[in-house]
Amino acid sequence: MVVTENFTQLLVDAASRANLSAYSTDAGPSVSHDSEIASIVSKIVAILFGFIGITGLLGNAMVVLVVLSNPQMRSTTNLLIINLAIADLLFVVFCIPFTATDYVLDSWPFGDLWCKIVQYLIVVTAHASIYTLVLMSLDRFLAVVHPIASMVIRTERNTVLAITVLWIVIITTAIPVPFAHGVSFQLVELR
């Protein structure tokens, strides 16, 4: 997977520079020291991504289930909250495990096509979350500033229409993303 800077390598480099002693006679830490730090960083990254993934999956699933199981909770604001939870669920399921894998492993094991799909899904789900928050802000603005006049605009039908248009625009504008990403191979010269 093409990444401009490998986060794990940045952490290893920073940790290596921090561990250089003023009394050291060699130019830097040994290879075994670097691999030990990389191993620790990889484990920490995997644990953090796992925690974020499980928390996001459970929390967003509960939001969707609670709002959908209670018909009296179906309001314009709650429809937007469901949309936000669905976008976040999609992000947690399709993006976090593969991003964690990318940080932990030295190379992308899932192939070029899945690399492109994951990058596309990251952009789509992130934009869906962001623009759903924008719609929620607009909804709250109308409800607070124009409470009576906005009742005609702030209907469930208009909210569903806005959410549908949002997803269509995001899905179509993200089409170029897979063309900008892919797996790159580097030839290593053996000595």
Protein Blocks (a to p, Z undefined) as FASTA:
>chain_A
ZZfbafklmmmmmmmmmmpcfkbcbfbdcfklmmmmmmmmmmmmmmmmmmmmmmmmmmmm
mmmmmmmmmmklmcfklmmmmmmmmmmmmmmmmmmmmmmmmmmpmbdfkbjklmmmmmmm
mmmmmmmmmmmmmmmmmmmmmmmmmmmlmmmmmpfklmmmmmmmmmmmmmmmmmmmmmmg
ccdddddddZZ
